[in-house]
Amino acid sequence: MRFFVIQQLIRLILLAFAATALLPLNAQAEGQWIMIAHQGETGSQAESRRSLPDPRSVLMGRQVRWGDGSNIDLVQPSKASGALDELAVVLGLRDASAFQRHWLKLAFGGRSDPPRFLGSTEEILQFVRATPGAAGVIWS
């Protein structure tokens, strides 16, 4: 009987701990990650770039070219901004450092150029507006 009571108490403590650990995730659910792309082209060039590949594939470096064969110039939040940790977790990585290591492996393996990491949403928006072929991710 005593073992059963202790077992139930342990379950309740673990359940309470799990519930408090999930509170920050619920608070962040008010926004979402949005993939943005440069919209400066017209005609057939714009048509081939208009459909952005799967965002997860772009962010993880599996898709590095637009439909017309040109490189996607990817820009993401910097580690210093704090947003890269959240993005890394959404993509299934541990943290921002793991995300940056992932991209370094791709770059040194010759599979892709690493993304640019900018400090704020405004900088990312300005870069994407000004750079043909650019795509970025922002929290909104």
N, C-alpha and C positions, 0 to 999 in steps of 0.2 A: 504494500500500500504506500509506504513512504517513498519508494523508488518511483512509483507512478506520479505522485505529487511533485517530486523534484523534476521529473521529465516534463510535466505540464508547465511548470514554472520556467524551465529553460526554453521551451517553445514560445511562451509568451514574451520572454525577454528578447529572443531572436526576432520575433515578429515585430515588436516595437522598434527594435534597432533598424530593421529593414524598412519600416515605414518612414522613419525619420531620415534615413539615407536617401530615400526617393523624393523627398520634398523639393530639393533644388531643381530636379528634372521637371517636376510639374510646374514650377514657377517660370522656367524657361520656355515652356510650351506655347507662350503667347506669340512668339515670333517664328520665323522659319528661314532656312538658308535658301537664297535665290541665286541662280546662275544667270549672269548677264553677258551679252555679246555686243561687239561693235556693230553699229547699224549704218555706217557711212557709205556703203556701196549701193549701186543701183543696177538694174538689169539682171543679166544672167549670173554675174558674180554674186550679187546679193541672194539670188534664188538658191545657189548651191551652198551658201553659208547659212541661210535662214534657219534651217532645221539643225539645231544644236545636237550633237551626239549625246548619248546617255551621260548626264552630268557626273555620275559616279565614275564612269570610265575615263572621263576627261580629268577629273580631280585625282585619280589614282595613276594617271599616266598610261593607261591602256589605249586610249584614243588621243592621238597627238596631232591629227590633221583634220582640216575642214573637208567638206565634200569635194571641193575643187583641188585638193591635194596640197594646199598651202598649210603652213604650220599654225597651230593654235598657240597664240602668245598668252599663256595663262598667268593670271595674277590672283593672289590670295592674301588674306590677312596675315600680318606678321606674328611671330611668337610673342613679341612684346605687347601686342594689342590684347592678348588674352583670348581672342576669338579662335585662334588656331587650335588650341586645346579642345575646345568644344567641337570644332569641325572634324578633328582627328577622331574623336570618340564616335561621332556620327558615322564616319567612314569605316569604323571597326578597328581603329588603331588605338594604342594606349594613351598617347599624348602628343603634343606638338613636336617634341624631339623625335619620336618614332616616325611621325609624318615626314619631317625633314630628312631623316636617315633614309626613308623609303625613296624619296626623290633623288637623293645623292647617289643611291645605288643605280637608279635608272640613268642618271646623267653620266656617271663614270662607266656604266655598261654600254654607253652609246645609243641607248634606246630613246632618249628624250632630253630636251633641254629643261632644266628645272624651272619652276614657276618663279615669278617675281613675288616677293613678299613685301607688302606695303602696310603702313601703320594704321590707316583709318579707312572707313567706308568711303569718305569723300575722295581720298587719294585713289582708291580702287576705281571709283566711278569716273574720275577725271582721266585716269590712264586708259580705261576701256573706251571712253568717248574719243580720245585723241589718237588711238593706235588701231589702224586697220588690222583685222585678224585677231584682235584681242578678245579674251573671255575672262570673266572673273566671277568670284563668288562673294556674296555679302550676306550679312544677317539683317533681316528686316522684320 
